[in-house]
Amino acid sequence: MDLAFTPEEQKFREEIRGWVHEHLPADISHKVHNALQLTREDMQRWGKILGKKGWLGHAWPTAFGGPGWSATEKHLFEEECALAGAPRVVPFGPVMVAPVIMAFGNAEQQQRFLPGIASGDVWWSQGYSEPGSGSDLASVKTKAERVGDKYIVNGQKTWTTLGQYGEWIFCLVRTSNEGKPQTGISFLLIDMKSPGVTVRPIILLDGSAEVNEVFFDNVEVPANNLVGEENKGWNYAKYLLAHERTNIADVNRAKRELERLKRIAKAEGVLDDSRFRDEIAKLEVDVIALEMMVLRVLAGEKAGKQTMDIASLLKIRGSEIQQRYSELMMLAAGPFALPLIREAMEAGWQGDSVGHAHCAPLASTYFNMRKTTIYGGSNEVQRNIVSQFVLG
């Protein structure tokens, strides 16, 4: 198995690197490299730059307006963007719902929804989790009742990431209580400006409102917003989750943050501590191993070989690595990791007077990363999936 990149792929990398260097706004790159909070405008500005180039849907086939890149080219594109300090593409539209619409939606839905996703003009949200339905998505209770040519939706979704910005939301809804729980779920696209939709932010420890509750009170949704067949939404949800879990692994961000960890450790003088260097070395080995796992999958795809479905493995290792590098950053910064005054950070002065400005957002990053082993299907559930695949 050859894990090396070909000369053509290396040339492709150089072209991507040059384009990103030319078009990535410097103020956005600065925020990403220093883990400062990105605004909606920041995220959408970069999304629209990619959309104008036709690369927001960089994993899309040419039939739907994508570049038609190989798996290796997609990987190289993502790596160069991450290392340059580009924000992660907000995944709910181009990475998550778009593939479902392509695979299971009808032609009218594809023509209606995909252009707005590809351009970055329309912000999508995800409506999966509920107060009593997290890793056990089969237990969703949000109900959609068919009345003529509409569905009447009632219920609640929670942990809706960046839902305060959402214009459309894709939801798992219950359309039947007969048979197994999985057989009564449908996949519905809902305009968040519809009467009866209420978004309530959930304020986190760092004062931000990254996640939200979304309430549906007799919301009328046209029946033609149903993707695929009624009561078949569980199949579409599993298809989407494979994309989400692979995206969570994000080995390219891990490589960038590993370098940030080294910069913080050097600035704080702990890089001279052999035990701390050992921890960084162990983390770096695991990041390399995660990258090798990704490259093995790419090599298998190039060779036309069937590879094990490793979305769960990537999610487990990637999320644990994210928690480890955020924890090591906290340890490196010591007490300077604790202050968290959002207004001060946004004003650009917190820590400057004592030379520790690079530490200011570390508490926020650490707390935020506690979620990674839970969302997208908890790691305990993912280990069960892996064990079932391997052991039967």
VMD Tcl script that draws the C-alpha trace (Angstrom):
set ca {
  {0.00 0.00 0.00}
  {1.56 3.28 -1.17}
  {0.71 6.16 1.17}
  {2.91 8.68 -0.66}
  {1.37 11.42 -2.78}
  {2.01 11.36 -6.52}
  {3.73 14.28 -8.32}
  {0.33 15.27 -9.69}
  {-1.14 15.34 -6.20}
  {1.78 17.38 -4.90}
  {1.22 19.88 -7.72}
  {-2.46 20.01 -6.78}
  {-1.45 20.75 -3.18}
  {0.76 23.64 -4.27}
  {-2.05 25.12 -6.36}
  {-4.49 24.92 -3.45}
  {-1.92 26.41 -1.07}
  {-1.33 29.36 -3.38}
  {-5.03 30.02 -3.87}
  {-5.83 29.85 -0.15}
  {-2.90 32.13 0.68}
  {-4.20 34.68 -1.83}
  {-7.90 34.59 -0.88}
  {-8.08 33.81 2.86}
  {-8.71 37.09 4.74}
  {-5.87 37.81 7.17}
  {-8.19 38.84 10.01}
  {-10.03 35.52 9.84}
  {-6.78 33.54 9.73}
  {-5.53 35.43 12.79}
  {-8.65 34.50 14.74}
  {-8.38 30.83 13.79}
  {-4.69 30.53 14.65}
  {-5.34 32.11 18.05}
  {-8.66 30.34 18.76}
  {-10.56 33.64 18.94}
  {-14.30 33.60 18.47}
  {-15.49 33.71 14.87}
  {-18.60 35.73 14.09}
  {-21.35 34.64 11.75}
  {-20.00 37.15 9.25}
  {-16.50 35.63 9.50}
  {-17.74 32.10 8.82}
  {-20.09 33.08 6.03}
  {-17.55 35.40 4.42}
  {-15.10 32.51 4.00}
  {-17.92 30.20 2.91}
  {-18.95 32.61 0.18}
  {-15.34 32.98 -1.01}
  {-15.21 29.20 -1.40}
  {-18.68 29.18 -2.93}
  {-17.71 31.70 -5.58}
  {-14.82 29.42 -6.56}
  {-17.10 26.37 -6.52}
  {-15.25 24.81 -3.60}
  {-17.66 25.17 -0.68}
  {-19.03 21.82 -1.78}
  {-15.51 20.55 -2.38}
  {-16.60 16.93 -1.87}
  {-19.49 17.19 -4.33}
  {-19.50 15.41 -7.70}
  {-19.49 17.49 -10.87}
  {-23.11 16.46 -11.58}
  {-24.19 18.69 -8.70}
  {-21.78 21.55 -9.32}
  {-18.81 20.29 -7.33}
  {-15.20 20.04 -8.51}
  {-15.34 16.24 -8.73}
  {-12.09 15.80 -6.83}
  {-10.72 12.45 -5.79}
  {-10.68 11.49 -2.11}
  {-6.99 12.37 -1.96}
  {-7.52 15.79 -3.51}
  {-10.32 16.49 -1.02}
  {-7.95 15.56 1.81}
  {-5.19 17.82 0.48}
  {-7.62 20.72 0.09}
  {-8.84 20.34 3.68}
  {-5.28 20.08 4.99}
  {-4.06 23.20 3.24}
  {-7.10 25.19 4.40}
  {-6.60 24.08 8.00}
  {-2.87 24.79 8.09}
  {-3.44 28.24 6.56}
  {-5.86 29.13 9.34}
  {-9.10 28.91 7.40}
  {-12.25 28.32 9.46}
  {-13.80 24.89 9.27}
  {-16.59 24.92 6.73}
  {-19.88 25.07 8.64}
  {-20.83 21.48 7.84}
  {-24.60 21.36 8.18}
  {-25.31 22.45 4.62}
  {-22.48 21.34 2.32}
  {-21.17 18.34 4.30}
  {-24.29 16.90 5.92}
  {-27.67 17.68 4.35}
  {-26.41 18.19 0.78}
  {-25.23 14.57 0.34}
  {-28.61 13.37 1.65}
  {-30.48 15.57 -0.84}
  {-28.19 14.35 -3.62}
  {-28.67 10.68 -2.73}
  {-32.32 10.58 -1.66}
  {-33.95 13.86 -2.67}
  {-35.93 14.32 -5.86}
  {-34.88 16.52 -8.78}
  {-37.03 19.43 -7.62}
  {-35.44 19.40 -4.17}
  {-31.95 19.19 -5.65}
  {-32.60 22.17 -7.92}
  {-34.26 24.12 -5.11}
  {-31.82 23.62 -2.24}
  {-28.35 22.74 -3.56}
  {-27.48 26.07 -5.26}
  {-28.00 28.06 -2.04}
  {-25.84 25.57 -0.14}
  {-23.09 25.60 -2.76}
  {-22.88 29.40 -2.79}
  {-22.86 29.76 0.98}
  {-25.89 32.04 0.88}
  {-28.19 29.82 2.96}
  {-27.31 28.80 6.52}
  {-28.50 25.33 7.53}
  {-28.92 23.84 11.00}
  {-29.25 20.26 12.23}
  {-32.32 19.07 14.12}
  {-31.43 15.64 15.50}
  {-30.95 15.64 19.29}
  {-33.84 16.17 21.69}
  {-33.95 16.55 25.49}
  {-34.48 12.79 25.83}
  {-32.88 11.64 22.58}
  {-29.15 12.10 22.15}
  {-27.10 9.05 21.25}
  {-30.38 7.08 21.06}
  {-31.80 8.97 18.10}
  {-34.38 6.26 17.48}
  {-36.31 7.65 20.45}
  {-37.02 11.07 18.89}
  {-40.46 12.39 19.79}
  {-40.83 15.53 17.66}
  {-43.99 14.69 15.75}
  {-44.95 15.49 12.17}
  {-48.59 14.76 11.32}
  {-49.65 14.70 7.67}
  {-52.66 16.92 7.02}
  {-53.43 17.23 3.33}
  {-50.41 18.62 1.52}
  {-48.67 19.70 4.75}
  {-47.04 18.30 7.85}
  {-47.89 19.86 11.21}
  {-44.75 19.67 13.36}
  {-44.70 19.84 17.15}
  {-41.77 19.17 19.47}
  {-38.34 20.31 20.52}
  {-34.75 19.92 19.39}
  {-31.73 20.76 21.53}
  {-27.96 21.30 21.23}
  {-28.62 22.83 17.80}
  {-25.17 24.16 16.97}
  {-25.24 27.76 15.68}
  {-29.01 27.43 15.35}
  {-29.36 31.13 16.14}
  {-28.04 31.78 12.64}
  {-30.09 29.11 10.90}
  {-32.36 29.84 7.97}
  {-33.29 26.21 7.25}
  {-33.10 23.13 9.45}
  {-33.15 19.43 8.54}
  {-34.98 17.41 11.14}
  {-35.68 13.87 12.17}
  {-39.39 13.74 12.98}
  {-41.71 10.96 14.06}
  {-44.41 10.18 11.53}
  {-45.45 6.78 12.89}
  {-45.50 4.92 16.22}
  {-46.01 1.51 14.68}
  {-43.31 -1.16 14.65}
  {-39.72 -0.55 15.78}
  {-38.87 3.04 16.72}
  {-36.48 3.36 13.76}
  {-39.23 2.59 11.24}
  {-41.40 5.59 12.16}
  {-38.89 8.39 11.52}
  {-38.88 10.76 8.55}
  {-36.41 13.35 7.25}
  {-37.97 16.79 6.87}
  {-36.60 20.16 5.67}
  {-38.06 23.11 7.58}
  {-37.85 26.85 6.92}
  {-36.81 28.35 10.28}
  {-38.71 31.55 9.46}
  {-41.97 29.59 9.57}
  {-44.55 30.70 12.16}
  {-44.25 28.56 15.29}
  {-40.46 28.08 15.16}
  {-38.69 29.50 18.22}
  {-34.94 29.44 18.83}
  {-33.67 29.87 22.39}
  {-29.89 30.10 22.96}
  {-28.22 27.95 25.62}
  {-25.54 30.03 27.35}
  {-22.36 28.02 27.88}
  {-19.67 28.34 30.56}
  {-17.68 30.75 28.42}
  {-20.68 33.03 27.94}
  {-21.24 32.10 24.31}
  {-24.41 30.71 22.74}
  {-22.95 28.12 20.41}
  {-25.86 25.73 20.96}
  {-29.60 26.31 21.07}
  {-33.00 24.85 21.77}
  {-35.44 24.91 18.85}
  {-39.18 24.63 19.50}
  {-41.86 23.71 16.95}
  {-45.42 24.75 17.81}
  {-47.89 23.67 15.10}
  {-45.37 24.52 12.39}
  {-46.76 23.98 8.89}
  {-44.28 22.35 6.52}
  {-45.09 21.61 2.86}
  {-45.22 17.88 2.24}
  {-42.81 18.29 -0.67}
  {-40.12 19.13 1.89}
  {-40.03 15.47 2.86}
  {-36.78 13.89 1.66}
  {-37.19 10.39 0.27}
  {-39.99 8.24 1.63}
  {-42.03 8.72 4.76}
  {-40.83 6.54 7.66}
  {-37.50 5.86 5.93}
  {-35.64 8.75 7.57}
  {-33.59 6.46 9.81}
  {-31.72 5.18 6.75}
  {-31.00 8.73 5.61}
  {-29.92 9.71 9.14}
  {-27.33 6.92 9.26}
  {-26.02 7.99 5.86}
  {-25.62 11.56 7.14}
  {-24.00 10.51 10.42}
  {-21.19 8.76 8.54}
  {-20.32 12.13 7.01}
  {-20.61 13.90 10.38}
  {-18.39 11.45 12.25}
  {-15.67 11.56 9.62}
  {-15.84 15.36 9.74}
  {-15.51 15.37 13.56}
  {-12.17 13.52 13.34}
  {-10.63 16.51 11.53}
  {-7.01 15.36 11.50}
  {-5.99 18.54 9.70}
  {-7.16 20.79 12.53}
  {-5.36 18.49 14.98}
  {-2.10 19.04 13.08}
  {-2.57 22.80 13.21}
  {-3.45 22.81 16.91}
  {-0.48 20.58 17.69}
  {1.78 23.33 16.35}
  {-0.12 25.88 18.43}
  {0.44 23.73 21.51}
  {4.17 23.75 20.83}
  {4.16 27.54 20.45}
  {2.33 27.99 23.77}
  {4.62 25.52 25.54}
  {7.69 27.33 24.22}
  {6.35 30.76 25.14}
  {5.47 29.58 28.66}
  {8.84 27.89 29.17}
  {7.49 24.38 29.75}
  {8.99 22.93 26.57}
  {12.18 22.47 28.59}
  {10.36 20.06 30.90}
  {11.13 16.54 29.64}
  {7.89 15.10 31.03}
  {5.82 17.73 29.26}
  {7.76 17.12 26.03}
  {6.93 13.43 26.42}
  {3.21 14.26 26.52}
  {3.51 16.38 23.39}
  {5.46 13.57 21.68}
  {2.78 11.00 22.57}
  {0.10 13.31 21.22}
  {2.06 13.87 18.02}
  {2.41 10.12 17.51}
  {-1.34 9.73 17.86}
  {-1.99 12.57 15.41}
  {0.33 10.90 12.90}
  {-1.42 7.56 13.48}
  {-4.79 9.21 12.84}
  {-3.44 10.72 9.64}
  {-2.09 7.32 8.57}
  {-5.54 5.84 9.11}
  {-7.01 8.50 6.84}
  {-4.30 7.95 4.22}
  {-4.88 4.18 4.29}
  {-8.52 4.80 3.47}
  {-7.51 7.13 0.62}
  {-5.00 4.58 -0.71}
  {-7.67 1.89 -0.60}
  {-10.10 4.07 -2.53}
  {-7.45 4.84 -5.17}
  {-6.78 1.11 -5.55}
  {-10.49 0.36 -5.83}
  {-10.47 -1.77 -2.68}
  {-13.31 -2.01 -0.24}
  {-12.23 -0.65 3.13}
  {-13.81 -1.10 6.52}
  {-16.32 1.58 7.39}
  {-14.11 3.48 9.82}
  {-16.27 6.54 10.46}
  {-16.71 5.41 14.08}
  {-12.97 4.78 14.56}
  {-12.10 8.19 13.13}
  {-14.65 9.85 15.39}
  {-13.32 8.11 18.51}
  {-9.65 8.88 17.93}
  {-10.16 12.35 16.49}
  {-12.38 13.54 19.34}
  {-10.06 12.16 22.02}
  {-7.09 13.90 20.39}
  {-8.99 17.21 20.39}
  {-9.57 16.88 24.12}
  {-5.93 16.02 24.76}
  {-4.39 18.95 22.92}
  {-6.80 21.40 24.58}
  {-5.90 19.95 28.00}
  {-2.17 20.17 27.33}
  {-2.57 23.79 26.27}
  {-4.25 24.49 29.61}
  {-1.42 22.75 31.48}
  {1.21 24.66 29.53}
  {-0.38 28.04 30.26}
  {-1.08 27.34 33.93}
  {-3.01 30.16 35.66}
  {-2.90 32.29 32.50}
  {-5.36 29.85 30.90}
  {-8.06 30.71 33.43}
  {-9.07 34.33 32.68}
  {-11.97 34.47 30.28}
  {-13.39 37.92 29.66}
  {-15.01 37.73 26.23}
  {-15.31 41.49 25.76}
  {-11.64 41.88 26.59}
  {-10.59 39.18 24.16}
  {-12.68 40.71 21.38}
  {-11.11 44.10 22.13}
  {-7.73 42.45 21.64}
  {-5.99 43.41 24.90}
  {-6.49 40.63 27.45}
  {-3.08 39.34 28.50}
  {-1.03 41.79 26.44}
  {0.22 43.68 29.47}
  {1.87 40.58 30.91}
  {2.83 38.96 27.62}
  {0.35 36.08 27.77}
  {-2.21 37.10 25.15}
  {-1.76 33.72 23.44}
  {-3.33 32.04 26.50}
  {-6.53 34.09 26.69}
  {-9.02 31.73 24.97}
  {-7.65 28.48 26.42}
  {-10.29 28.04 29.11}
  {-13.02 28.42 26.51}
  {-11.38 25.90 24.19}
  {-10.87 23.39 26.98}
  {-14.47 23.53 28.18}
  {-15.83 23.44 24.64}
  {-13.84 20.34 23.71}
  {-15.46 18.31 26.49}
  {-18.38 17.80 24.11}
  {-16.45 16.11 21.32}
  {-16.64 12.58 22.74}
  {-20.41 12.97 23.15}
  {-21.82 14.69 20.07}
  {-22.17 12.90 16.76}
  {-22.88 9.74 18.75}
  {-21.04 9.23 22.04}
  {-17.73 7.37 21.89}
  {-19.17 4.58 24.01}
  {-21.80 3.97 21.35}
  {-19.14 4.20 18.61}
  {-17.08 1.49 20.34}
  {-20.16 -0.73 20.34}
  {-20.55 -0.13 16.60}
  {-16.90 -1.04 15.98}
  {-17.13 -4.17 18.14}
  {-20.26 -5.32 16.31}
  {-18.51 -4.83 12.96}
  {-15.38 -6.71 14.03}
  {-16.88 -9.42 16.24}
  {-20.29 -9.74 14.65}
}
mol new
graphics top color blue
foreach p $ca { graphics top sphere $p radius 0.5 }
foreach p [lrange $ca 0 end-1] q [lrange $ca 1 end] { graphics top cylinder $p $q radius 0.2 }
display resetview
